[in-house]
Amino acid sequence: MTEHLTVRASAKLSVNRALWDMVTPGLRGVAIRAEPHRISGRFLYEAEPDDEEREIVSEVETEVIADYPPDVEVTFRAEGLPPTIPRTLQPGEEWVYLRREHRPE
């Protein structure tokens, strides 16, 4: 249990650092799932990601890869999720970033 908490905390800190200067107005949230030898992430954009947003995700992924030994697989992907659809976590995920959004009344 302690090892899993350490892995999760380390991954969250790594992704948070890698996000510096990479957050764009269209980014609604970033969710990650961290396991001992695998870190995966979803970058949720308010529209289908364009080439620049995909490049940003790739750069963040590269920064995180650099924090870990070669036996840790890091894979991030960009997804479009319109603001009319609520942001939700998939099993095992945790939020690393969420933008402020007004909730419908």
DRENTORKOL-3810 file (N, C-alpha, C; in nm, 4 decimals):
REM DRENTORKOL-3810
@n.u->0.0824; n.v->-0.1199; n.w->0.0000; ca.u->0.0000; ca.v->0.0000; ca.w->0.0000; c.u->0.0871; c.v->0.1267; c.w->0.0000
@n.u->0.1902; n.v->0.1297; n.w->0.0837; ca.u->0.2774; ca.v->0.2459; ca.w->0.0905; c.u->0.3485; c.v->0.2695; c.w->-0.0416
@n.u->0.3934; n.v->0.1626; n.w->-0.1072; ca.u->0.4602; ca.v->0.1782; ca.w->-0.2364; c.u->0.3658; c.v->0.2411; c.w->-0.3380
@n.u->0.2396; n.v->0.1972; n.w->-0.3386; ca.u->0.1426; ca.v->0.2526; ca.w->-0.4338; c.u->0.1202; c.v->0.4017; c.w->-0.4074
@n.u->0.1134; n.v->0.4421; n.w->-0.2808; ca.u->0.0961; ca.v->0.5838; ca.w->-0.2478; c.u->0.2170; c.v->0.6646; c.w->-0.2937
@n.u->0.3355; n.v->0.6099; n.w->-0.2772; ca.u->0.4574; ca.v->0.6781; ca.w->-0.3207; c.u->0.4586; c.v->0.6929; c.w->-0.4724
@n.u->0.4199; n.v->0.5881; n.w->-0.5434; ca.u->0.4141; ca.v->0.5921; ca.w->-0.6898; c.u->0.3144; c.v->0.6993; c.w->-0.7349
@n.u->0.1973; n.v->0.7019; n.w->-0.6744; ca.u->0.0947; ca.v->0.8005; ca.w->-0.7112; c.u->0.1422; c.v->0.9425; c.w->-0.6830
@n.u->0.1989; n.v->0.9642; n.w->-0.5653; ca.u->0.2453; ca.v->1.0988; ca.w->-0.5293; c.u->0.3567; c.v->1.1444; c.w->-0.6230
@n.u->0.4503; n.v->1.0564; n.w->-0.6511; ca.u->0.5610; ca.v->1.0900; ca.w->-0.7408; c.u->0.5092; c.v->1.1243; c.w->-0.8805
@n.u->0.4149; n.v->1.0460; n.w->-0.9298; ca.u->0.3590; ca.v->1.0702; ca.w->-1.0639; c.u->0.2836; c.v->1.2031; c.w->-1.0679
@n.u->0.2057; n.v->1.2314; n.w->-0.9654; ca.u->0.1305; ca.v->1.3572; ca.w->-0.9629; c.u->0.2247; c.v->1.4777; c.w->-0.9612
@n.u->0.3316; n.v->1.4681; n.w->-0.8839; ca.u->0.4277; ca.v->1.5783; ca.w->-0.8792; c.u->0.4990; c.v->1.5946; c.w->-1.0134
@n.u->0.5365; n.v->1.4848; n.w->-1.0749; ca.u->0.6042; ca.v->1.4898; ca.w->-1.2046; c.u->0.5150; c.v->1.5540; c.w->-1.3102
@n.u->0.3902; n.v->1.5102; n.w->-1.3176; ca.u->0.2981; ca.v->1.5652; ca.w->-1.4177; c.u->0.2698; c.v->1.7120; c.w->-1.3881
@n.u->0.2516; n.v->1.7444; n.w->-1.2614; ca.u->0.2245; ca.v->1.8836; ca.w->-1.2248; c.u->0.3392; c.v->1.9741; c.w->-1.2696
@n.u->0.4631; n.v->1.9323; n.w->-1.2472; ca.u->0.5782; ca.v->2.0107; ca.w->-1.2908; c.u->0.5838; c.v->2.0207; c.w->-1.4424
@n.u->0.5562; n.v->1.9096; n.w->-1.5097; ca.u->0.5615; ca.v->1.9078; ca.w->-1.6559; c.u->0.4537; c.v->1.9974; c.w->-1.7177
@n.u->0.3480; n.v->2.0252; n.w->-1.6428; ca.u->0.2398; ca.v->2.1107; ca.w->-1.6928; c.u->0.2726; c.v->2.2600; c.w->-1.6867
@n.u->0.3800; n.v->2.2966; n.w->-1.6167; ca.u->0.4144; ca.v->2.4389; ca.w->-1.6069; c.u->0.4265; c.v->2.4975; c.w->-1.7466
@n.u->0.3556; n.v->2.6045; n.w->-1.7704; ca.u->0.3587; ca.v->2.6787; ca.w->-1.8969; c.u->0.3017; c.v->2.5994; c.w->-2.0142
@n.u->0.2248; n.v->2.4942; n.w->-1.9854; ca.u->0.1656; ca.v->2.4116; ca.w->-2.0908; c.u->0.0130; c.v->2.4148; c.w->-2.0891
@n.u->-0.0459; n.v->2.4798; n.w->-1.9900; ca.u->-0.1915; ca.v->2.4833; ca.w->-1.9789; c.u->-0.2462; c.v->2.5916; c.w->-2.0715
@n.u->-0.3366; n.v->2.5516; n.w->-2.1594; ca.u->-0.3995; ca.v->2.6444; ca.w->-2.2532; c.u->-0.5449; c.v->2.6664; c.w->-2.2108
@n.u->-0.6094; n.v->2.7717; n.w->-2.2618; ca.u->-0.7473; ca.v->2.7995; ca.w->-2.2210; c.u->-0.8451; c.v->2.6849; c.w->-2.2489
@n.u->-0.8208; n.v->2.6048; n.w->-2.3499; ca.u->-0.9118; ca.v->2.4965; ca.w->-2.3844; c.u->-0.8966; c.v->2.3698; c.w->-2.3012
@n.u->-0.7947; n.v->2.3636; n.w->-2.2163; ca.u->-0.7711; ca.v->2.2434; ca.w->-2.1358; c.u->-0.8650; c.v->2.2421; c.w->-2.0164
@n.u->-0.9532; n.v->2.1441; n.w->-2.0132; ca.u->-1.0521; ca.v->2.1322; ca.w->-1.9057; c.u->-1.0000; c.v->2.0539; c.w->-1.7868
@n.u->-0.9129; n.v->1.9583; n.w->-1.8105; ca.u->-0.8618; ca.v->1.8782; ca.w->-1.7005; c.u->-0.7576; c.v->1.7786; c.w->-1.7464
@n.u->-0.6792; n.v->1.7298; n.w->-1.6499; ca.u->-0.5794; ca.v->1.6256; ca.w->-1.6749; c.u->-0.5970; c.v->1.5191; c.w->-1.5675
@n.u->-0.6204; n.v->1.3968; n.w->-1.6115; ca.u->-0.6353; ca.v->1.2829; ca.w->-1.5210; c.u->-0.5228; c.v->1.1845; c.w->-1.5475
@n.u->-0.4663; n.v->1.1292; n.w->-1.4397; ca.u->-0.3619; ca.v->1.0284; ca.w->-1.4571; c.u->-0.3959; c.v->0.9035; c.w->-1.3775
@n.u->-0.3369; n.v->0.7950; n.w->-1.4215; ca.u->-0.3420; ca.v->0.6681; ca.w->-1.3495; c.u->-0.1970; c.v->0.6239; c.w->-1.3322
@n.u->-0.1545; n.v->0.6045; n.w->-1.2079; ca.u->-0.0156; ca.v->0.5698; ca.w->-1.1799; c.u->-0.0069; c.v->0.4321; c.w->-1.1157
@n.u->0.0743; n.v->0.3489; n.w->-1.1768; ca.u->0.1037; ca.v->0.2153; ca.w->-1.1257; c.u->0.2562; c.v->0.2041; c.w->-1.1198
@n.u->0.3109; n.v->0.1033; n.w->-1.0511; ca.u->0.4560; ca.v->0.0960; ca.w->-1.0347; c.u->0.5377; c.v->0.1065; c.w->-1.1639
@n.u->0.4916; n.v->0.0509; n.w->-1.2734; ca.u->0.5715; ca.v->0.0564; ca.w->-1.3966; c.u->0.4950; c.v->0.1172; c.w->-1.5136
@n.u->0.3894; n.v->0.1931; n.w->-1.4833; ca.u->0.3094; ca.v->0.2525; ca.w->-1.5906; c.u->0.2384; c.v->0.3776; c.w->-1.5387
@n.u->0.2480; n.v->0.4853; n.w->-1.6176; ca.u->0.1745; ca.v->0.6089; ca.w->-1.5901; c.u->0.1011; c.v->0.6446; c.w->-1.7182
@n.u->-0.0297; n.v->0.6569; n.w->-1.7090; ca.u->-0.1078; ca.v->0.6969; ca.w->-1.8263; c.u->-0.1848; c.v->0.8237; c.w->-1.7908
@n.u->-0.2160; n.v->0.9011; n.w->-1.8919; ca.u->-0.2856; ca.v->1.0265; ca.w->-1.8666; c.u->-0.3773; c.v->1.0651; c.w->-1.9803
@n.u->-0.4842; n.v->1.1352; n.w->-1.9432; ca.u->-0.5793; ca.v->1.1899; ca.w->-2.0409; c.u->-0.5857; c.v->1.3412; c.w->-2.0231
@n.u->-0.5638; n.v->1.4139; n.w->-2.1313; ca.u->-0.5763; ca.v->1.5584; ca.w->-2.1331; c.u->-0.7090; c.v->1.5904; c.w->-2.1998
@n.u->-0.7995; n.v->1.6473; n.w->-2.1258; ca.u->-0.9353; ca.v->1.6717; ca.w->-2.1747; c.u->-0.9486; c.v->1.8161; c.w->-2.2230
@n.u->-0.9697; n.v->1.8310; n.w->-2.3531; ca.u->-0.9847; ca.v->1.9624; ca.w->-2.4155; c.u->-1.1310; c.v->1.9872; c.w->-2.4500
@n.u->-1.1710; n.v->2.1139; n.w->-2.4505; ca.u->-1.3114; ca.v->2.1477; ca.w->-2.4745; c.u->-1.3545; c.v->2.1259; c.w->-2.6194
@n.u->-1.2626; n.v->2.1037; n.w->-2.7078; ca.u->-1.2903; ca.v->2.0710; ca.w->-2.8487; c.u->-1.1914; c.v->1.9629; c.w->-2.8905
@n.u->-1.2110; n.v->1.9089; n.w->-3.0093; ca.u->-1.1142; ca.v->1.8108; ca.w->-3.0572; c.u->-0.9760; c.v->1.8755; c.w->-3.0581
@n.u->-0.8762; n.v->1.8110; n.w->-3.0005; ca.u->-0.7433; ca.v->1.8711; ca.w->-2.9930; c.u->-0.6846; c.v->1.8982; c.w->-3.1316
@n.u->-0.6207; n.v->2.0143; n.w->-3.1444; ca.u->-0.5534; ca.v->2.0466; ca.w->-3.2702; c.u->-0.4073; c.v->2.0015; c.w->-3.2612
@n.u->-0.3310; n.v->2.0272; n.w->-3.3665; ca.u->-0.1917; ca.v->1.9827; ca.w->-3.3712; c.u->-0.1088; c.v->2.0429; c.w->-3.2578
@n.u->-0.1313; n.v->2.1698; n.w->-3.2268; ca.u->-0.0558; ca.v->2.2344; ca.w->-3.1193; c.u->-0.0863; c.v->2.1685; c.w->-2.9843
@n.u->-0.2115; n.v->2.1395; n.w->-2.9587; ca.u->-0.2480; ca.v->2.0758; ca.w->-2.8317; c.u->-0.1911; c.v->1.9336; c.w->-2.8226
@n.u->-0.1935; n.v->1.8613; n.w->-2.9321; ca.u->-0.1322; ca.v->1.7270; ca.w->-2.9321; c.u->0.0193; c.v->1.7363; c.w->-2.9073
@n.u->0.0824; n.v->1.8377; n.w->-2.9638; ca.u->0.2258; ca.v->1.8579; ca.w->-2.9412; c.u->0.2528; c.v->1.8907; c.w->-2.7946
@n.u->0.1685; n.v->1.9709; n.w->-2.7338; ca.u->0.1829; ca.v->2.0033; ca.w->-2.5917; c.u->0.1748; c.v->1.8759; c.w->-2.5081
@n.u->0.0783; n.v->1.7910; n.w->-2.5362; ca.u->0.0639; ca.v->1.6651; ca.w->-2.4628; c.u->0.1887; c.v->1.5797; c.w->-2.4804
@n.u->0.2418; n.v->1.5759; n.w->-2.6003; ca.u->0.3640; ca.v->1.5004; ca.w->-2.6274; c.u->0.4826; c.v->1.5571; c.w->-2.5485
@n.u->0.4912; n.v->1.6884; n.w->-2.5401; ca.u->0.5994; ca.v->1.7512; ca.w->-2.4639; c.u->0.5873; c.v->1.7209; c.w->-2.3146
@n.u->0.4668; n.v->1.7261; n.w->-2.2615; ca.u->0.4453; ca.v->1.6933; ca.w->-2.1201; c.u->0.4832; c.v->1.5470; c.w->-2.0964
@n.u->0.4409; n.v->1.4599; n.w->-2.1862; ca.u->0.4749; ca.v->1.3182; ca.w->-2.1758; c.u->0.6270; c.v->1.2999; c.w->-2.1726
@n.u->0.6982; n.v->1.3691; n.w->-2.2597; ca.u->0.8442; ca.v->1.3586; ca.w->-2.2649; c.u->0.9078; c.v->1.4054; c.w->-2.1344
@n.u->0.8568; n.v->1.5142; n.w->-2.0775; ca.u->0.9089; ca.v->1.5641; ca.w->-1.9496; c.u->0.8903; c.v->1.4600; c.w->-1.8395
@n.u->0.7760; n.v->1.3937; n.w->-1.8380; ca.u->0.7499; ca.v->1.2921; ca.w->-1.7359; c.u->0.8385; c.v->1.1696; c.w->-1.7600
@n.u->0.8519; n.v->1.1283; n.w->-1.8838; ca.u->0.9394; ca.v->1.0150; ca.w->-1.9168; c.u->1.0799; c.v->1.0401; c.w->-1.8608
@n.u->1.1269; n.v->1.1629; n.w->-1.8721; ca.u->1.2623; ca.v->1.1965; ca.w->-1.8263; c.u->1.2784; c.v->1.1817; c.w->-1.6753
@n.u->1.1690; n.v->1.1817; n.w->-1.6017; ca.u->1.1745; ca.v->1.1680; ca.w->-1.4559; c.u->1.1855; c.v->1.0235; c.w->-1.4083
@n.u->1.1717; n.v->0.9283; n.w->-1.4985; ca.u->1.1618; ca.v->0.7875; ca.w->-1.4583; c.u->1.2635; c.v->0.7001; c.w->-1.5300
@n.u->1.2948; n.v->0.5846; n.w->-1.4694; ca.u->1.3843; ca.v->0.4899; ca.w->-1.5368; c.u->1.3148; c.v->0.4284; c.w->-1.6584
@n.u->1.3907; n.v->0.3652; n.w->-1.7478; ca.u->1.3348; ca.v->0.3115; ca.w->-1.8728; c.u->1.2267; c.v->0.2055; c.w->-1.8553
@n.u->1.2198; n.v->0.1410; n.w->-1.7393; ca.u->1.1184; ca.v->0.0360; ca.w->-1.7218; c.u->0.9803; c.v->0.0906; c.w->-1.6872
@n.u->0.9667; n.v->0.2222; n.w->-1.6762; ca.u->0.8359; ca.v->0.2836; ca.w->-1.6501; c.u->0.7795; c.v->0.3347; c.w->-1.7824
@n.u->0.6645; n.v->0.2813; n.w->-1.8211; ca.u->0.5979; ca.v->0.3224; ca.w->-1.9456; c.u->0.5096; c.v->0.4441; c.w->-1.9167
@n.u->0.5269; n.v->0.5487; n.w->-1.9952; ca.u->0.4480; ca.v->0.6709; ca.w->-1.9797; c.u->0.3749; c.v->0.6958; c.w->-2.1112
@n.u->0.2423; n.v->0.7047; n.w->-2.1047; ca.u->0.1626; ca.v->0.7321; ca.w->-2.2240; c.u->0.0514; c.v->0.8315; c.w->-2.1903
@n.u->0.0491; n.v->0.9418; n.w->-2.2629; ca.u->-0.0541; ca.v->1.0435; ca.w->-2.2470; c.u->-0.1272; c.v->1.0607; c.w->-2.3789
@n.u->-0.2542; n.v->1.0981; n.w->-2.3703; ca.u->-0.3299; ca.v->1.1235; ca.w->-2.4926; c.u->-0.4202; c.v->1.2453; c.w->-2.4731
@n.u->-0.4493; n.v->1.3117; n.w->-2.5829; ca.u->-0.5380; ca.v->1.4279; ca.w->-2.5837; c.u->-0.6753; c.v->1.3828; c.w->-2.6320
@n.u->-0.7785; n.v->1.4293; n.w->-2.5618; ca.u->-0.9162; ca.v->1.3950; ca.w->-2.5977; c.u->-1.0008; c.v->1.5210; c.w->-2.6017
@n.u->-1.0984; n.v->1.5219; n.w->-2.6918; ca.u->-1.1964; ca.v->1.6290; ca.w->-2.6942; c.u->-1.3142; c.v->1.5933; c.w->-2.6048
@n.u->-1.3552; n.v->1.6881; n.w->-2.5206; ca.u->-1.4699; ca.v->1.6683; ca.w->-2.4317; c.u->-1.5421; c.v->1.8021; c.w->-2.4184
@n.u->-1.6503; n.v->1.8213; n.w->-2.4933; ca.u->-1.7209; ca.v->1.9497; ca.w->-2.4899; c.u->-1.7648; c.v->1.9860; c.w->-2.3481
@n.u->-1.7693; n.v->2.1157; n.w->-2.3178; ca.u->-1.8091; ca.v->2.1606; ca.w->-2.1842; c.u->-1.9493; c.v->2.1151; c.w->-2.1424
@n.u->-2.0306; n.v->2.0744; n.w->-2.2377; ca.u->-2.1648; ca.v->2.0252; ca.w->-2.2025; c.u->-2.1605; c.v->1.8856; c.w->-2.1412
@n.u->-2.0468; n.v->1.8183; n.w->-2.1526; ca.u->-2.0306; ca.v->1.6835; ca.w->-2.0965; c.u->-1.9451; c.v->1.6940; c.w->-1.9709
@n.u->-1.9918; n.v->1.6394; n.w->-1.8587; ca.u->-1.9139; ca.v->1.6485; ca.w->-1.7344; c.u->-1.7813; c.v->1.5725; c.w->-1.7435
@n.u->-1.6826; n.v->1.6261; n.w->-1.6750; ca.u->-1.5535; ca.v->1.5586; ca.w->-1.6646; c.u->-1.5681; c.v->1.4468; c.w->-1.5606
@n.u->-1.5249; n.v->1.3284; n.w->-1.5958; ca.u->-1.5313; ca.v->1.2162; ca.w->-1.5020; c.u->-1.4007; c.v->1.1380; c.w->-1.5072
@n.u->-1.3702; n.v->1.0750; n.w->-1.3957; ca.u->-1.2518; ca.v->0.9911; ca.w->-1.3880; c.u->-1.2855; c.v->0.8496; c.w->-1.4306
@n.u->-1.1897; n.v->0.7850; n.w->-1.4951; ca.u->-1.2018; ca.v->0.6430; ca.w->-1.5244; c.u->-1.1431; c.v->0.5664; c.w->-1.4063
@n.u->-1.1725; n.v->0.4374; n.w->-1.3947; ca.u->-1.1226; ca.v->0.3616; ca.w->-1.2790; c.u->-0.9712; c.v->0.3758; c.w->-1.2603
@n.u->-0.9324; n.v->0.4052; n.w->-1.1373; ca.u->-0.7917; ca.v->0.4171; ca.w->-1.1019; c.u->-0.7292; c.v->0.5531; c.w->-1.1290
@n.u->-0.8031; n.v->0.6457; n.w->-1.1892; ca.u->-0.7486; ca.v->0.7773; ca.w->-1.2220; c.u->-0.7639; c.v->0.8756; c.w->-1.1060
@n.u->-0.6791; n.v->0.9778; n.w->-1.1102; ca.u->-0.6866; ca.v->1.0908; ca.w->-1.0185; c.u->-0.6669; c.v->1.2187; c.w->-1.0990
@n.u->-0.7291; n.v->1.3267; n.w->-1.0530; ca.u->-0.7100; ca.v->1.4550; ca.w->-1.1193; c.u->-0.5749; c.v->1.5143; c.w->-1.0811
@n.u->-0.5061; n.v->1.5691; n.w->-1.1803; ca.u->-0.3837; ca.v->1.6451; ca.w->-1.1578; c.u->-0.4124; c.v->1.7931; c.w->-1.1832
@n.u->-0.5061; n.v->1.8195; n.w->-1.2729; ca.u->-0.5429; ca.v->1.9570; ca.w->-1.3059; c.u->-0.6910; c.v->1.9609; c.w->-1.3414
@n.u->-0.7600; n.v->2.0615; n.w->-1.2901; ca.u->-0.8983; ca.v->2.0911; ca.w->-1.3299; c.u->-0.9128; c.v->2.2422; c.w->-1.3395
@n.u->-0.9684; n.v->2.2897; n.w->-1.4494; ca.u->-0.9948; ca.v->2.4331; ca.w->-1.4580; c.u->-1.1279; c.v->2.4625; c.w->-1.3904
@n.u->-1.1449; n.v->2.5853; n.w->-1.3510; ca.u->-1.2719; ca.v->2.6265; ca.w->-1.2912; c.u->-1.3757; c.v->2.6359; c.w->-1.4025
@n.u->-1.4886; n.v->2.5719; n.w->-1.3807; ca.u->-1.5989; ca.v->2.5774; ca.w->-1.4758; c.u->-1.7270; c.v->2.6073; c.w->-1.4002
@n.u->-1.8104; n.v->2.6886; n.w->-1.4618; ca.u->-1.9394; ca.v->2.7192; ca.w->-1.4006; c.u->-2.0315; c.v->2.5979; c.w->-1.4171
@n.u->-2.0947; n.v->2.5613; n.w->-1.3095; ca.u->-2.1882; ca.v->2.4487; ca.w->-1.3153; c.u->-2.3241; c.v->2.5005; c.w->-1.3620
@n.u->-2.3908; n.v->2.4223; n.w->-1.4485; ca.u->-2.5241; ca.v->2.4645; ca.w->-1.4923; c.u->-2.6195; c.v->2.4667; c.w->-1.3739
@n.u->-2.7120; n.v->2.5610; n.w->-1.3784; ca.u->-2.8084; ca.v->2.5746; ca.w->-1.2674; c.u->-2.9229; c.v->2.4793; c.w->-1.2809
END
